[in-house]
Amino acid sequence: MTGNQRKNIKIGLKVEIVEKHNQKTGILTEGIVSRILTNSSTHPHGIKVKLESGKIGRVKNIIE
């Protein structure tokens, strides 16, 4: 499942994000969502979230 739709993302969900400085390389960071930062229902590059670790990025994959 991809992270382009806000309805798919819940606090406490395990996801893979791409941080701003890793967008060119595509390096993904795994973590648990602590806050959803994007207000719109969809975003073409992924919904922006903050992880429990404090890292911020756009959701690329939802891990089930």
PyMOL Python script that loads the backbone (N, CA, C, O; Angstrom):
from pymol import cmd

cmd.read_pdbstr("""\
ATOM      1  N   MET A   1       0.847  -1.183   0.000  1.00  0.00           N
ATOM      2  CA  MET A   1       0.000   0.000   0.000  1.00  0.00           C
ATOM      3  C   MET A   1       0.893   1.246   0.000  1.00  0.00           C
ATOM      4  O   MET A   1       1.880   1.312   0.732  1.00  0.00           O
ATOM      5  N   THR A   2       0.541   2.208  -0.810  1.00  0.00           N
ATOM      6  CA  THR A   2       1.356   3.423  -0.901  1.00  0.00           C
ATOM      7  C   THR A   2       0.807   4.503   0.024  1.00  0.00           C
ATOM      8  O   THR A   2      -0.337   4.434   0.476  1.00  0.00           O
ATOM      9  N   GLY A   3       1.636   5.493   0.295  1.00  0.00           N
ATOM     10  CA  GLY A   3       1.271   6.542   1.237  1.00  0.00           C
ATOM     11  C   GLY A   3       0.794   7.823   0.600  1.00  0.00           C
ATOM     12  O   GLY A   3       1.043   8.905   1.133  1.00  0.00           O
ATOM     13  N   ASN A   4       0.101   7.730  -0.553  1.00  0.00           N
ATOM     14  CA  ASN A   4      -0.377   8.939  -1.235  1.00  0.00           C
ATOM     15  C   ASN A   4      -1.715   9.445  -0.716  1.00  0.00           C
ATOM     16  O   ASN A   4      -2.090  10.585  -0.988  1.00  0.00           O
ATOM     17  N   GLN A   5      -2.439   8.615   0.028  1.00  0.00           N
ATOM     18  CA  GLN A   5      -3.757   9.014   0.530  1.00  0.00           C
ATOM     19  C   GLN A   5      -3.732   9.081   2.054  1.00  0.00           C
ATOM     20  O   GLN A   5      -3.283   8.154   2.728  1.00  0.00           O
ATOM     21  N   ARG A   6      -4.223  10.197   2.575  1.00  0.00           N
ATOM     22  CA  ARG A   6      -4.200  10.442   4.017  1.00  0.00           C
ATOM     23  C   ARG A   6      -5.037   9.421   4.791  1.00  0.00           C
ATOM     24  O   ARG A   6      -4.706   9.078   5.925  1.00  0.00           O
ATOM     25  N   LYS A   7      -6.119   8.939   4.179  1.00  0.00           N
ATOM     26  CA  LYS A   7      -7.014   7.991   4.859  1.00  0.00           C
ATOM     27  C   LYS A   7      -6.330   6.658   5.166  1.00  0.00           C
ATOM     28  O   LYS A   7      -6.779   5.926   6.048  1.00  0.00           O
ATOM     29  N   ASN A   8      -5.243   6.333   4.445  1.00  0.00           N
ATOM     30  CA  ASN A   8      -4.516   5.080   4.670  1.00  0.00           C
ATOM     31  C   ASN A   8      -3.539   5.162   5.836  1.00  0.00           C
ATOM     32  O   ASN A   8      -3.029   4.137   6.289  1.00  0.00           O
ATOM     33  N   ILE A   9      -3.273   6.377   6.328  1.00  0.00           N
ATOM     34  CA  ILE A   9      -2.224   6.582   7.315  1.00  0.00           C
ATOM     35  C   ILE A   9      -2.841   6.899   8.669  1.00  0.00           C
ATOM     36  O   ILE A   9      -3.674   7.797   8.797  1.00  0.00           O
ATOM     37  N   LYS A  10      -2.417   6.146   9.670  1.00  0.00           N
ATOM     38  CA  LYS A  10      -2.910   6.324  11.036  1.00  0.00           C
ATOM     39  C   LYS A  10      -1.710   6.462  11.979  1.00  0.00           C
ATOM     40  O   LYS A  10      -0.626   5.942  11.712  1.00  0.00           O
ATOM     41  N   ILE A  11      -1.929   7.166  13.076  1.00  0.00           N
ATOM     42  CA  ILE A  11      -0.887   7.268  14.097  1.00  0.00           C
ATOM     43  C   ILE A  11      -0.648   5.882  14.678  1.00  0.00           C
ATOM     44  O   ILE A  11      -1.593   5.151  14.974  1.00  0.00           O
ATOM     45  N   GLY A  12       0.628   5.525  14.840  1.00  0.00           N
ATOM     46  CA  GLY A  12       0.980   4.203  15.350  1.00  0.00           C
ATOM     47  C   GLY A  12       1.282   3.194  14.259  1.00  0.00           C
ATOM     48  O   GLY A  12       1.700   2.073  14.545  1.00  0.00           O
ATOM     49  N   LEU A  13       1.071   3.589  12.996  1.00  0.00           N
ATOM     50  CA  LEU A  13       1.313   2.705  11.852  1.00  0.00           C
ATOM     51  C   LEU A  13       2.807   2.657  11.527  1.00  0.00           C
ATOM     52  O   LEU A  13       3.503   3.667  11.628  1.00  0.00           O
ATOM     53  N   LYS A  14       3.290   1.481  11.140  1.00  0.00           N
ATOM     54  CA  LYS A  14       4.688   1.322  10.745  1.00  0.00           C
ATOM     55  C   LYS A  14       4.803   1.636   9.253  1.00  0.00           C
ATOM     56  O   LYS A  14       4.107   1.037   8.433  1.00  0.00           O
ATOM     57  N   VAL A  15       5.684   2.578   8.906  1.00  0.00           N
ATOM     58  CA  VAL A  15       5.813   3.037   7.521  1.00  0.00           C
ATOM     59  C   VAL A  15       7.280   3.201   7.133  1.00  0.00           C
ATOM     60  O   VAL A  15       8.172   3.175   7.981  1.00  0.00           O
ATOM     61  N   GLU A  16       7.506   3.371   5.832  1.00  0.00           N
ATOM     62  CA  GLU A  16       8.811   3.761   5.305  1.00  0.00           C
ATOM     63  C   GLU A  16       8.644   5.152   4.698  1.00  0.00           C
ATOM     64  O   GLU A  16       7.745   5.384   3.890  1.00  0.00           O
ATOM     65  N   ILE A  17       9.521   6.074   5.098  1.00  0.00           N
ATOM     66  CA  ILE A  17       9.467   7.439   4.579  1.00  0.00           C
ATOM     67  C   ILE A  17      10.759   7.757   3.842  1.00  0.00           C
ATOM     68  O   ILE A  17      11.781   7.098   4.034  1.00  0.00           O
ATOM     69  N   VAL A  18      10.692   8.785   2.992  1.00  0.00           N
ATOM     70  CA  VAL A  18      11.902   9.347   2.401  1.00  0.00           C
ATOM     71  C   VAL A  18      12.040  10.756   2.973  1.00  0.00           C
ATOM     72  O   VAL A  18      11.134  11.580   2.853  1.00  0.00           O
ATOM     73  N   GLU A  19      13.193  11.016   3.597  1.00  0.00           N
ATOM     74  CA  GLU A  19      13.452  12.337   4.163  1.00  0.00           C
ATOM     75  C   GLU A  19      13.898  13.286   3.054  1.00  0.00           C
ATOM     76  O   GLU A  19      14.360  12.851   1.999  1.00  0.00           O
ATOM     77  N   LYS A  20      13.753  14.583   3.305  1.00  0.00           N
ATOM     78  CA  LYS A  20      14.059  15.614   2.306  1.00  0.00           C
ATOM     79  C   LYS A  20      15.465  15.437   1.724  1.00  0.00           C
ATOM     80  O   LYS A  20      15.639  15.483   0.506  1.00  0.00           O
ATOM     81  N   HIS A  21      16.461  15.237   2.579  1.00  0.00           N
ATOM     82  CA  HIS A  21      17.842  15.128   2.096  1.00  0.00           C
ATOM     83  C   HIS A  21      18.133  13.801   1.386  1.00  0.00           C
ATOM     84  O   HIS A  21      19.199  13.644   0.790  1.00  0.00           O
ATOM     85  N   ASN A  22      17.200  12.850   1.444  1.00  0.00           N
ATOM     86  CA  ASN A  22      17.369  11.560   0.765  1.00  0.00           C
ATOM     87  C   ASN A  22      16.492  11.425  -0.481  1.00  0.00           C
ATOM     88  O   ASN A  22      16.435  10.347  -1.073  1.00  0.00           O
ATOM     89  N   GLN A  23      15.810  12.493  -0.889  1.00  0.00           N
ATOM     90  CA  GLN A  23      14.891  12.387  -2.025  1.00  0.00           C
ATOM     91  C   GLN A  23      15.591  12.004  -3.323  1.00  0.00           C
ATOM     92  O   GLN A  23      15.026  11.259  -4.124  1.00  0.00           O
ATOM     93  N   LYS A  24      16.802  12.494  -3.548  1.00  0.00           N
ATOM     94  CA  LYS A  24      17.516  12.170  -4.796  1.00  0.00           C
ATOM     95  C   LYS A  24      17.988  10.725  -4.801  1.00  0.00           C
ATOM     96  O   LYS A  24      17.956  10.069  -5.842  1.00  0.00           O
ATOM     97  N   THR A  25      18.428  10.218  -3.649  1.00  0.00           N
ATOM     98  CA  THR A  25      18.946   8.853  -3.575  1.00  0.00           C
ATOM     99  C   THR A  25      17.832   7.833  -3.356  1.00  0.00           C
ATOM    100  O   THR A  25      17.984   6.664  -3.710  1.00  0.00           O
ATOM    101  N   GLY A  26      16.709   8.270  -2.772  1.00  0.00           N
ATOM    102  CA  GLY A  26      15.596   7.372  -2.528  1.00  0.00           C
ATOM    103  C   GLY A  26      15.773   6.477  -1.315  1.00  0.00           C
ATOM    104  O   GLY A  26      15.064   5.481  -1.173  1.00  0.00           O
ATOM    105  N   ILE A  27      16.723   6.822  -0.425  1.00  0.00           N
ATOM    106  CA  ILE A  27      16.948   6.034   0.786  1.00  0.00           C
ATOM    107  C   ILE A  27      15.730   6.160   1.702  1.00  0.00           C
ATOM    108  O   ILE A  27      15.281   7.265   2.005  1.00  0.00           O
ATOM    109  N   LEU A  28      15.202   5.012   2.139  1.00  0.00           N
ATOM    110  CA  LEU A  28      13.999   4.997   2.973  1.00  0.00           C
ATOM    111  C   LEU A  28      14.355   4.799   4.437  1.00  0.00           C
ATOM    112  O   LEU A  28      15.315   4.105   4.772  1.00  0.00           O
ATOM    113  N   THR A  29      13.566   5.420   5.301  1.00  0.00           N
ATOM    114  CA  THR A  29      13.715   5.297   6.749  1.00  0.00           C
ATOM    115  C   THR A  29      12.439   4.673   7.297  1.00  0.00           C
ATOM    116  O   THR A  29      11.333   5.108   6.976  1.00  0.00           O
ATOM    117  N   GLU A  30      12.606   3.649   8.127  1.00  0.00           N
ATOM    118  CA  GLU A  30      11.448   2.947   8.692  1.00  0.00           C
ATOM    119  C   GLU A  30      11.150   3.477  10.085  1.00  0.00           C
ATOM    120  O   GLU A  30      12.063   3.795  10.847  1.00  0.00           O
ATOM    121  N   GLY A  31       9.861   3.570  10.415  1.00  0.00           N
ATOM    122  CA  GLY A  31       9.494   4.027  11.747  1.00  0.00           C
ATOM    123  C   GLY A  31       7.999   4.006  11.973  1.00  0.00           C
ATOM    124  O   GLY A  31       7.223   3.589  11.113  1.00  0.00           O
ATOM    125  N   ILE A  32       7.608   4.472  13.166  1.00  0.00           N
ATOM    126  CA  ILE A  32       6.208   4.508  13.585  1.00  0.00           C
ATOM    127  C   ILE A  32       5.710   5.952  13.504  1.00  0.00           C
ATOM    128  O   ILE A  32       6.377   6.865  13.992  1.00  0.00           O
ATOM    129  N   VAL A  33       4.537   6.165  12.889  1.00  0.00           N
ATOM    130  CA  VAL A  33       3.967   7.500  12.720  1.00  0.00           C
ATOM    131  C   VAL A  33       3.540   8.065  14.079  1.00  0.00           C
ATOM    132  O   VAL A  33       2.796   7.422  14.820  1.00  0.00           O
ATOM    133  N   SER A  34       4.021   9.284  14.401  1.00  0.00           N
ATOM    134  CA  SER A  34       3.576   9.945  15.623  1.00  0.00           C
ATOM    135  C   SER A  34       2.665  11.132  15.313  1.00  0.00           C
ATOM    136  O   SER A  34       1.816  11.490  16.130  1.00  0.00           O
ATOM    137  N   ARG A  35       2.836  11.752  14.127  1.00  0.00           N
ATOM    138  CA  ARG A  35       1.976  12.865  13.698  1.00  0.00           C
ATOM    139  C   ARG A  35       1.824  12.846  12.194  1.00  0.00           C
ATOM    140  O   ARG A  35       2.751  12.470  11.476  1.00  0.00           O
ATOM    141  N   ILE A  36       0.648  13.254  11.708  1.00  0.00           N
ATOM    142  CA  ILE A  36       0.409  13.418  10.273  1.00  0.00           C
ATOM    143  C   ILE A  36       0.472  14.917   9.993  1.00  0.00           C
ATOM    144  O   ILE A  36      -0.299  15.689  10.563  1.00  0.00           O
ATOM    145  N   LEU A  37       1.384  15.328   9.121  1.00  0.00           N
ATOM    146  CA  LEU A  37       1.628  16.753   8.895  1.00  0.00           C
ATOM    147  C   LEU A  37       0.907  17.317   7.675  1.00  0.00           C
ATOM    148  O   LEU A  37       0.676  18.524   7.605  1.00  0.00           O
ATOM    149  N   THR A  38       0.546  16.467   6.712  1.00  0.00           N
ATOM    150  CA  THR A  38      -0.161  16.924   5.517  1.00  0.00           C
ATOM    151  C   THR A  38      -1.649  17.035   5.824  1.00  0.00           C
ATOM    152  O   THR A  38      -2.248  16.099   6.354  1.00  0.00           O
ATOM    153  N   ASN A  39      -2.250  18.184   5.491  1.00  0.00           N
ATOM    154  CA  ASN A  39      -3.675  18.391   5.749  1.00  0.00           C
ATOM    155  C   ASN A  39      -4.565  17.903   4.612  1.00  0.00           C
ATOM    156  O   ASN A  39      -5.704  17.502   4.852  1.00  0.00           O
ATOM    157  N   SER A  40      -4.062  17.930   3.373  1.00  0.00           N
ATOM    158  CA  SER A  40      -4.897  17.534   2.238  1.00  0.00           C
ATOM    159  C   SER A  40      -5.113  16.019   2.230  1.00  0.00           C
ATOM    160  O   SER A  40      -4.339  15.276   2.835  1.00  0.00           O
ATOM    161  N   SER A  41      -6.163  15.565   1.547  1.00  0.00           N
ATOM    162  CA  SER A  41      -6.515  14.142   1.549  1.00  0.00           C
ATOM    163  C   SER A  41      -5.549  13.296   0.711  1.00  0.00           C
ATOM    164  O   SER A  41      -5.388  12.105   0.976  1.00  0.00           O
ATOM    165  N   THR A  42      -4.907  13.898  -0.296  1.00  0.00           N
ATOM    166  CA  THR A  42      -3.921  13.176  -1.104  1.00  0.00           C
ATOM    167  C   THR A  42      -2.734  14.082  -1.393  1.00  0.00           C
ATOM    168  O   THR A  42      -2.828  15.306  -1.313  1.00  0.00           O
ATOM    169  N   HIS A  43      -1.609  13.449  -1.731  1.00  0.00           N
ATOM    170  CA  HIS A  43      -0.430  14.194  -2.173  1.00  0.00           C
ATOM    171  C   HIS A  43       0.346  13.296  -3.127  1.00  0.00           C
ATOM    172  O   HIS A  43       0.590  12.133  -2.804  1.00  0.00           O
ATOM    173  N   PRO A  44       0.742  13.804  -4.294  1.00  0.00           N
ATOM    174  CA  PRO A  44       1.384  12.939  -5.296  1.00  0.00           C
ATOM    175  C   PRO A  44       2.715  12.332  -4.845  1.00  0.00           C
ATOM    176  O   PRO A  44       3.095  11.268  -5.334  1.00  0.00           O
ATOM    177  N   HIS A  45       3.429  12.983  -3.929  1.00  0.00           N
ATOM    178  CA  HIS A  45       4.732  12.481  -3.483  1.00  0.00           C
ATOM    179  C   HIS A  45       4.653  11.757  -2.148  1.00  0.00           C
ATOM    180  O   HIS A  45       5.674  11.307  -1.629  1.00  0.00           O
ATOM    181  N   GLY A  46       3.458  11.640  -1.589  1.00  0.00           N
ATOM    182  CA  GLY A  46       3.285  10.951  -0.309  1.00  0.00           C
ATOM    183  C   GLY A  46       2.887  11.927   0.786  1.00  0.00           C
ATOM    184  O   GLY A  46       3.233  13.107   0.743  1.00  0.00           O
ATOM    185  N   ILE A  47       2.160  11.418   1.762  1.00  0.00           N
ATOM    186  CA  ILE A  47       1.707  12.220   2.895  1.00  0.00           C
ATOM    187  C   ILE A  47       2.900  12.463   3.825  1.00  0.00           C
ATOM    188  O   ILE A  47       3.637  11.532   4.149  1.00  0.00           O
ATOM    189  N   LYS A  48       3.086  13.712   4.250  1.00  0.00           N
ATOM    190  CA  LYS A  48       4.199  14.048   5.134  1.00  0.00           C
ATOM    191  C   LYS A  48       3.831  13.698   6.570  1.00  0.00           C
ATOM    192  O   LYS A  48       2.768  14.076   7.064  1.00  0.00           O
ATOM    193  N   VAL A  49       4.739  12.961   7.239  1.00  0.00           N
ATOM    194  CA  VAL A  49       4.515  12.540   8.621  1.00  0.00           C
ATOM    195  C   VAL A  49       5.770  12.771   9.462  1.00  0.00           C
ATOM    196  O   VAL A  49       6.872  12.947   8.943  1.00  0.00           O
ATOM    197  N   LYS A  50       5.560  12.763  10.774  1.00  0.00           N
ATOM    198  CA  LYS A  50       6.664  12.786  11.731  1.00  0.00           C
ATOM    199  C   LYS A  50       6.680  11.433  12.421  1.00  0.00           C
ATOM    200  O   LYS A  50       5.646  10.956  12.887  1.00  0.00           O
ATOM    201  N   LEU A  51       7.852  10.816  12.487  1.00  0.00           N
ATOM    202  CA  LEU A  51       7.986   9.522  13.136  1.00  0.00           C
ATOM    203  C   LEU A  51       8.266   9.701  14.624  1.00  0.00           C
ATOM    204  O   LEU A  51       8.609  10.796  15.068  1.00  0.00           O
ATOM    205  N   GLU A  52       8.118   8.625  15.390  1.00  0.00           N
ATOM    206  CA  GLU A  52       8.407   8.670  16.822  1.00  0.00           C
ATOM    207  C   GLU A  52       9.858   9.043  17.084  1.00  0.00           C
ATOM    208  O   GLU A  52      10.178   9.585  18.142  1.00  0.00           O
ATOM    209  N   SER A  53      10.739   8.758  16.128  1.00  0.00           N
ATOM    210  CA  SER A  53      12.162   9.098  16.255  1.00  0.00           C
ATOM    211  C   SER A  53      12.421  10.592  16.039  1.00  0.00           C
ATOM    212  O   SER A  53      13.526  11.076  16.287  1.00  0.00           O
ATOM    213  N   GLY A  54      11.382  11.334  15.568  1.00  0.00           N
ATOM    214  CA  GLY A  54      11.527  12.760  15.309  1.00  0.00           C
ATOM    215  C   GLY A  54      11.821  13.082  13.855  1.00  0.00           C
ATOM    216  O   GLY A  54      11.821  14.252  13.471  1.00  0.00           O
ATOM    217  N   LYS A  55      12.071  12.068  13.042  1.00  0.00           N
ATOM    218  CA  LYS A  55      12.362  12.289  11.625  1.00  0.00           C
ATOM    219  C   LYS A  55      11.080  12.626  10.879  1.00  0.00           C
ATOM    220  O   LYS A  55      10.004  12.117  11.193  1.00  0.00           O
ATOM    221  N   ILE A  56      11.221  13.502   9.875  1.00  0.00           N
ATOM    222  CA  ILE A  56      10.074  13.954   9.076  1.00  0.00           C
ATOM    223  C   ILE A  56      10.326  13.601   7.621  1.00  0.00           C
ATOM    224  O   ILE A  56      11.425  13.798   7.102  1.00  0.00           O
ATOM    225  N   GLY A  57       9.285  13.072   6.962  1.00  0.00           N
ATOM    226  CA  GLY A  57       9.410  12.740   5.554  1.00  0.00           C
ATOM    227  C   GLY A  57       8.073  12.340   4.975  1.00  0.00           C
ATOM    228  O   GLY A  57       7.048  12.354   5.657  1.00  0.00           O
ATOM    229  N   ARG A  58       8.102  11.983   3.701  1.00  0.00           N
ATOM    230  CA  ARG A  58       6.887  11.588   2.998  1.00  0.00           C
ATOM    231  C   ARG A  58       6.790  10.064   2.941  1.00  0.00           C
ATOM    232  O   ARG A  58       7.770   9.376   2.655  1.00  0.00           O
ATOM    233  N   VAL A  59       5.593   9.554   3.217  1.00  0.00           N
ATOM    234  CA  VAL A  59       5.372   8.101   3.267  1.00  0.00           C
ATOM    235  C   VAL A  59       5.470   7.523   1.865  1.00  0.00           C
ATOM    236  O   VAL A  59       4.792   7.975   0.942  1.00  0.00           O
ATOM    237  N   LYS A  60       6.321   6.518   1.719  1.00  0.00           N
ATOM    238  CA  LYS A  60       6.460   5.798   0.455  1.00  0.00           C
ATOM    239  C   LYS A  60       5.808   4.424   0.526  1.00  0.00           C
ATOM    240  O   LYS A  60       5.219   3.966  -0.454  1.00  0.00           O
ATOM    241  N   ASN A  61       5.906   3.768   1.668  1.00  0.00           N
ATOM    242  CA  ASN A  61       5.319   2.431   1.831  1.00  0.00           C
ATOM    243  C   ASN A  61       4.709   2.315   3.212  1.00  0.00           C
ATOM    244  O   ASN A  61       5.214   2.884   4.180  1.00  0.00           O
ATOM    245  N   ILE A  62       3.608   1.565   3.292  1.00  0.00           N
ATOM    246  CA  ILE A  62       2.994   1.230   4.563  1.00  0.00           C
ATOM    247  C   ILE A  62       3.331  -0.240   4.823  1.00  0.00           C
ATOM    248  O   ILE A  62       3.047  -1.105   3.995  1.00  0.00           O
ATOM    249  N   ILE A  63       3.934  -0.509   5.971  1.00  0.00           N
ATOM    250  CA  ILE A  63       4.346  -1.875   6.311  1.00  0.00           C
ATOM    251  C   ILE A  63       3.259  -2.503   7.170  1.00  0.00           C
ATOM    252  O   ILE A  63       2.857  -1.945   8.191  1.00  0.00           O
ATOM    253  N   GLU A  64       2.790  -3.665   6.749  1.00  0.00           N
ATOM    254  CA  GLU A  64       1.683  -4.312   7.486  1.00  0.00           C
ATOM    255  C   GLU A  64       2.219  -5.393   8.396  1.00  0.00           C
ATOM    256  O   GLU A  64       1.449  -6.049   9.096  1.00  0.00           O
TER     257      GLU A  64
END
""", "prot")
cmd.dss("prot")
cmd.show_as("cartoon", "prot")
cmd.util.cbc("prot")
cmd.orient("prot")
